[in-house]
Each structure stands twice: as C-alpha cells, then as structure tokens.
Amino acid sequence: MTRCTPQRLADAERFIWLTARVLEQRRFEHLHAEGSAAAVHTALEAYRCSDGGYGYGLEPDARGPISQPLQTWTALTILDEIGRCAEDAPAICDHLTTITRPDGGVPGGDVRLGDYPHAPWIPVVEEPEGSLLSTALLAGVLHKNAVEHPWLSGATEFCWKGVDALTETHPYEAIASVAFLDHVPDRERAERAAERIGGLIREAGYVLLDPERPELARVAPGYASGEIPGVCDYAASPTSLARRWFSDAEIERGLDHLASQQREDGGWPIQWLEWSPSTALEGRPRVTLDALRVLSAYDAA
C-alpha cells in the first residue's frame, strides 16, 4: 500500500513553504523536488558554532549560540541526508572530543546553555556525566557513514557499556540505542542487544501498538501527557533492528496511524511539550519531513 501519495506530498509541500525555516525548505527541495545538496549544506552552516558544533536553535528546544550534542547530531543526520557526512564528520568529531566526559560519553547538555532559553528537560549541570542517549545517536550516524576517527572508538565502547547495562529504559533512550545498534559493526551483538531493548519497551508499555486502544500504552515518567511513541518512531525504517519488535499487523497499524496524523494544513503535529512559541512553529516542519521519510521508506520496501 502506498501511503506517501502525491496528494499527501503536495499538502506537505504547501505546509513547508508556508511555515518552515529556510533549512527545512531546502531539505524538502532536495528530498522531493530535485533540489541541490549544496543549498542544504549552505543553509545548515548558519547553525554552526565557533567551536565546531551546532546550535542557534537548530533543534528548537535549545536557543542561543551554544553548541549542543543533540543539535550536533541533528546536523550530522542532515549531512547524512545530503551525502556530506563522511566529508564533514572529522571536524565535528574533533569538536566532540573536546566535550567528551571522563567516562567516554558526551553529555546531554552544555552548562553554558543555562544562560540562554532552553527546554526544561535538557540537563544543565556543572559536571555532567556522559549520556547514552546523546552518544548513541552521534555514534550511530557516524558508523552508518563508516567514519574513522579516534573519538568514535571511545564512544562506541561507552555505548556498548551503556546498552549492556540497561535493565530498564525510556523511549528516547531506546530509540537512540537502536540508532547505534542499527549501524555498529558487531552485528551479532547488536541484534542480541536490540532484541533485549525491544522486550524492555514492550514490557513497560512505552509504545502505541494499537492506536484504537491507547489505554494499553503507558506514558514514561517525565514525558508530556500523550507523549507515547508509535511503532514507527522506533522502527523508522523497514531495515531497522526495531522492525523485528513488531508484527506485520502492528507495523501496518502504525503506518496507517502515522499517515492519519497529517493535519488539514498539510503538516504533522509534534508530540512533546510545547514549552515556548517556537516549539511547534519550528518543530512541525521537521516532524513533517520525518513522517514523509518513514512513509516513503516503507512504501519502497
């Protein structure tokens, strides 16, 4: 079944032109209208900080000129999207080396962010520990692009240690762990770890398996009301290890639910807490591009 239909795409395109930043407009052009990768790269450069990381609200939940690990990950995913990750990653890895904690991981947030507006859930502490969530996301996209850099070796060891130690988790940490496990070279170990994490998520109920029975799912502690990931948030690609967590029927229901979430204005909604006016305004175009990517990936499978 084709879910990323021409009409759905046209509605999304109208939404992107109406509401999106230049970066998301350029990404849409590149992905769906034969736009140039160079134009995306130029737009992305506006978010690069002087230390080699990325900030300036690339992720709408952190404002100001301070680079952040998750914003740097977002930049890497866009570079991957346009085929520039391997080229630009060494300099980014040099930056990551400067913020890596003694335990080998990068923190969830930078203490300097405390001087600028940011979402209340971003950890801003004087001596942060390495974060599995942040480090796994970064390491995953770098492994996907076969990047070779000393930082990645230590980060990979940190991620394996963190993944192996999980006896409970939460949705974003699980999604980040899968991003790492989908591309780390040790495939047998990755498959075993992914299966175990999937069991933790299903046992905890942190996934919307049946959109018609949302009462069967649970909101993780600290998450916004109704912030329950669907199956396609975990298994964002049919080739992901997380695809094995779900039956064909669950995947089909998840894809139908994702497609149905497109609003009349052509965009998809955000699921997390709107802590500032920019959260939905800047977040929805990116979420819309993500939804189109997932639907297109499963259409092509």
C-alpha positions, -999 to 999 in steps of 0.1 A, spaced: 0 0 0 13 34 -9 8 59 19 31 87 7 7 96 -20 11 125 -45 -17 144 -27 -2 138 8 32 151 -6 16 181 -22 -2 190 11 31 186 30 49 208 4 23 236 9 28 234 46 66 235 43 65 266 21 40 283 44 57 277 77 92 262 75 126 277 80 149 280 50 168 249 61 136 227 60 125 243 28 159 234 12 157 199 27 123 194 12 135 206 -22 165 182 -20 144 152 -10 113 157 -31 119 183 -58 154 176 -71 169 205 -51 207 207 -46 226 192 -17 248 222 -18 219 245 -10 210 224 21 246 225 32 247 263 29 216 266 50 229 242 76 261 263 80 241 291 96 237 269 127 274 261 131 291 275 162 326 288 166 337 256 184 327 233 155 294 221 170 259 232 161 234 254 180 215 286 173 182 267 176 189 240 150 169 219 175 141 243 186 143 232 222 177 249 228 183 285 218 214 307 217 249 305 202 260 275 224 266 242 205 248 212 220 253 174 215 218 168 202 219 198 178 252 185 165 236 151 160 208 168 140 234 184 118 251 150 112 218 135 102 212 163 77 248 158 64 240 121 60 208 130 41 228 150 15 258 127 13 282 150 31 286 132 64 318 115 58 333 147 44 323 170 73 324 144 102 361 146 111 359 182 121 327 175 140 344 146 158 373 169 167 347 191 184 331 161 202 364 152 216 365 185 234 332 179 252 336 142 259 334 134 296 359 112 315 335 82 312 338 84 274 304 98 266 292 132 256 267 149 280 231 156 274 236 193 276 263 220 280 264 240 313 267 272 292 232 267 279 220 279 313 225 315 301 200 310 272 164 298 268 161 260 267 136 233 273 133 223 310 143 187 303 177 195 289 203 187 316 224 217 325 247 208 353 283 218 363 299 183 360 277 162 337 282 125 330 282 110 296 247 104 282 239 71 264 211 89 245 233 117 231 264 95 225 244 66 208 227 90 184 260 106 174 279 73 171 251 56 151 251 81 123 289 81 122 290 43 120 264 45 92 288 66 72 319 44 80 336 74 96 370 67 111 381 89 140 396 83 174 365 98 191 342 71 177 362 42 192 358 55 227 322 65 221 314 30 208 329 14 239 308 38 261 276 29 242 282 -8 244 287 -5 281 256 16 285 234 -6 263 246 -38 281 238 -23 315 202 -14 306 176 -32 328 150 -5 321 149 24 297 126 51 283 115 58 247 141 83 236 169 64 251 157 32 234 154 50 201 189 63 204 202 29 213 186 14 182 202 42 161 236 29 174 228 -8 171 215 -4 135 249 6 123 276 -5 148 300 -31 131 294 -60 155 261 -72 140 255 -103 161 260 -84 193 238 -56 180 210 -80 172 210 -95 206 210 -61 223 183 -48 202 160 -78 209 165 -72 246 157 -35 244 126 -42 224 115 -65 252 120 -38 278 99 -13 258 71 -37 251 71 -49 287 69 -13 300 42 -4 276 61 25 261 47 21 226 14 27 210 8 -7 195 -29 -2 187 -40 34 180 -76 24 187 -67 12 222 -43 39 236 -52 29 271 -30 -2 266 1 20 263 19 40 291 35 74 292 71 72 305 79 92 337 88 128 329 72 127 294 43 150 283 8 138 286 1 117 255 38 115 245 37 78 236 59 68 206 43 47 179 58 17 163 72 38 135 90 61 159 111 30 170 111 12 136 116 43 114 129 21 86 120 -14 75 157 -23 77 160 -12 114 165 -39 140 135 -24 158 113 -36 129 117 -71 145 100 -59 177 66 -57 159 43 -80 139 33 -71 104 -1 -62 117 14 -38 142 35 -22 116 6 -17 93 -15 -2 120 14 21 129 19 33 93 -18 39 89 -18 59 122 12 79 111 -4 88 78 -36 98 95 -18 123 117 -13 147 88 -34 177 96 -55 198 73 -27 223 69 -5 196 54 19 192 84 23 167 112 20 176 149 47 174 175 42 151 204 64 167 230 57 196 254 53 230 238 75 249 263 78 280 241 61 295 210 89 282 188 85 246 198 57 237 174 64 265 149 99 253 142 94 216 152 64 207 130 82 211 96 110 188 108 85 163 121 67 165 87 99 157 68 105 128 92 69 114 86 74 116 49 107 98 52 92 69 72 62 65 49 84 67 18 108 41 32 80 16 39 64 23 5 97 14 -12 102 -18 9 
